Amino acid sequence: MNADRHRWVRWPSGPGRARLGFGADYNPEQWPREVWDEDMRAMRAGGVNIVSLAIFSWARIQPSEDVWDFDWLDEAMDLLHAHGIAVDLATATASPPPWLSAKHPEILPVDRNGHTVWPGARQHWRPTSPVFREHALRLARALAERYGGHPALAAWHISNELGCHNVYDFSDDAAAAFRAWLRARYGTLDELNRAWATSFWSQRYSDWSQILPPRTAASYPNPTQQLDFKRFSSDALKDHLRAERDVLRALTPDVPVTTNFMVMGETKGMDYADWAGEVDFVSNDHYLLTGPQAQDELSFSANLTGSLAGGRPWYLMEHSTSAVNWQPVNLAKRPGGMARDSLTHVGYGADAVCFFQWRQSAGGAEKYHSAMVPHAGVDSDVFRSVAGLGATLAALAPVAGTRRLRAPVAIAFDWDSWWAGELDSHPTSLLRYRQEALDWYTTFLDAGVRADVVDVDDDLSGYRLLVAPILHVVPAALARRLEGYVASGGHLVTTYFSGIVDEDDHVWLGGYPGALRDLLGIRIEEFGPLPDGEAVDLDLGVTGTLWTDRIDVTDPATEVVATYKTGDHAGRPAVTTRRTGAGSASYVSTRLGPEGLGAVLPHLLDVAEVSSELPPEARGLVDVAVRTDGTDDYWFLINRTDRRVDLSAIPGDPLHGPALAADTTLAARQVRVLRRPRA
C-alpha cells in the first residue's frame, strides 16, 4: 500500500485523542425501536466507540426503485452520535433488494455451467453488470449526499466482503468485460495467441468475439486463459470498488474510504496486494479456523494484512466473539480466546477491533453466529469478556498510530503463484500454496524468530532471510530482483515447484527450477510428486511428503544440506544451499511440515546470521509482534499454548488492562504488552 495515501478513521472528536477503535457491525433494522436504547447503554458499558452501519440495508433504504426510506437511518445516526459512537457507514450495495433482481434478472451471476445464481442469500450480482453498477452508484450517491456532513460519519464502508460469493461470474457481461480486459493487457490477438499458447489443441483465435471465460469445457480449459480469468475477476471487483469510491470521494473528499478484505484461510480470489492502494486504510475480516495451526493461521493473516497496509494501522472489521455458524462443528471460544485473538491482530497493526455483530440475531442465516451481545443478553460471560476487552483497548491507547517494526525475516506471498500453482493438469492436485507458507510461518514461531509475511513485490532488501515457498510464477523481472537480493547479501530460500513458469504460465525451458536454476546451482529434469499418504525419509531424521525432486548439483559452490534416505531419489540431495558472495540461495525439495522444517531451519538461520530475540525458555511458546512509534517499541507477547509461560527475562514497562497478563507469567491464551525504549 502507498503509505502516502493512508488516511485513518475521522474520529468525530478530532484527531488529537489517540484511541483504538472498538465495536461491531450494528444492524438496528433487525430490532424494534425500544431495543436501540438498550443497545446504546450496553455499548457505553462495553467501551464501544465505533460501529459499521447499514451493511445489508439496501432493501430497507430503498424499498422500491423510486421510494426511499432514510428516517430510520437518520435516527440511528443521530442516536449513535449522541452517545459518542462513530459510524463507519456502508454503501449498502453488498446485496441487491428483491425488486432489483426481479426487474433486472440480468444482474444475476452465472456459474461456469451456465446456471443462474438466484436471489435468496446475498451478493447475487455480477461485478461487470452495467445495470447493477448504475443502481449501486445511485445508492452510494444518495447516501453520500445525505450523510456526508453528519458529525457521526467516521469512514465509508464500500459494499461488504467484495467477492466472497460472486468473485467468478461466467455471464455474457463477464465475457464482454473479459475481452476488453484482454485487449488492454495484450493489445493484439497475435500477442494473446502467443501468451495463451493457442497453437496447442487448435485454439488459435481469429477474432476477439470468439474468446469466452473458461466455462465448463470437454476437457481442461486453457491454463493461461484460466489464470487470466482469475486476474480479470479480481480486477473486475476492484473496478467496482473504485467506481463506488470515486462517487464518495467526489461528494465527501474529507471522509476516508475502506472496504473489508478477507485475508484468511483459502480465500484467494482477490489479489489484495493489488487492491490495497485503492482504499484510504486497509480493513480485514478474519475468523479463527479449526485445526492444529488455527492460532498460527490467525497470526499469519494478521501479519500479511499489516504488510498490505504498508506497516501502517489497519482496521479489523470483523471477527467473532465466540462460535461462528458456517464450520461443520462450531465451537465456542475457550476462556481468554476472544481477547487473545483480538490482541494478536492489534499486535500486528490493527488500530480497530470489531466483530460481527453487535447483537446476535434472533432470525436469519446467521442467528447462531456469536456476537458482542449474545442471545443470553448482557448478563453473560461473553458480554463481560467484551467489556473487559473494551477496557483493555482503552488502556492500550499509547499503541494507536504506531507502525509495525520490521522483522529480520520475511515470507514472500504471491497471488499469481497461488492461483497458477493450483491449476489443473499439474504434477499433483494435492499442492496447497498457502499451507506451505503457513508451515514456514509456524516453523519460525516455533523457533521464536519474528517473520513478516509480505507481498512478493514489496521492498525485500532489508530482510536478512527471505523464504519464497512454491514461488511458481517467476517473471524475468522478479528473477532479476531475487538475484540482486542475493548478490547484495540476502539469503533466499525457496521450495519445490518454484521458478517453473513466467507470467504467461509458460515453462522456463532448460530444466527446473527454471528461472531460479542458476541462482540455486541445481538442475532437475523431472518432477517427483508423491501419492497421497506416501512419504520419504531424509538423513536429518525427518519425513517428506507431497513432492520430491531428483536434484543434480550444477555449481561446486552448492552445498548439500540434507539427502534422501528412502524413495526413488535415495542418496540424492533433498535440501541445498548455494553461497555466493555475502548471500546465499537455498532449495527445499519436499514438503516437510513444521516439524521437518524445524530440523532444516537452524542451518538457514545460521547462514543468514539470524537468531531469536526471545530468551530460550520462551521460544516456541510465545508469538511476538512489535509495533513502534520511533521512540518506544511495543512488544506483544502472545501465549501460543495452554500452559503458563515465564516472561521474567524479557524487560519492559507493562501496559495494563483486564485482558492483559498482570505479572510476568503468561497464563493460557493470555497476552502481555511491554513498552521498551528503542535501543
Secondary structure, DSSP 4 states (H G I P E B T S, - for coil): --GGG------TT-TTS---EEEEEE-GGGS-HHHHHHHHHHHHHHT--EEEE-TT-HHHH-SBTTB---HHHHHHHHHHHHTT-EEEEE---SS--HHHHHH-GGGS-B-TTS-B--SSSS--S-TT-HHHHHHHHHHHHHHHHHHTT-TTEEEEE-SSSTTTTTS---SHHHHHHHHHHHHHHHSSHHHHHHHTTTTGGG---SSGGG-------SSPPPHHHHHHHHHHHHHHHHHHHHHHHHHHHHH-TTS-EE-EE--STT--SS-HHHHGGGSSS-EEE-----STTHHHHHHHHHHHHHHHTTTS-EEEEE--SS--SSSSS-PPPPTTHHHHHHHHHHHTTEEEEEES-SB--SSSTTTTS--SB-TT-SSSHHHHHHHHHHHHHHHTGGGTT-EEPPPSEEEEE-HHHHHHHT-SSSS-S---HHHHHHHHHHHHHHHT--EEEEETTS--TT-SEEEETT--B--HHHHHHHHHHHHTT-EEEEETT-S-B-TTSPBPSSSBTGGGHHHHTEEEEEEEE--TT-EEEBTTS-EEESEEEEEEE-STTEEEEEEBSSSTTTTSEEEEEEEETTEEEEEE-SB-HHHHHHHHHHHHHHHHT---SS-GGGTTTEEEEEEE-SSEEEEEEEE-SSS-EE-TTS--EEE--TTB-SSSEE-TT-EEEEEEE--
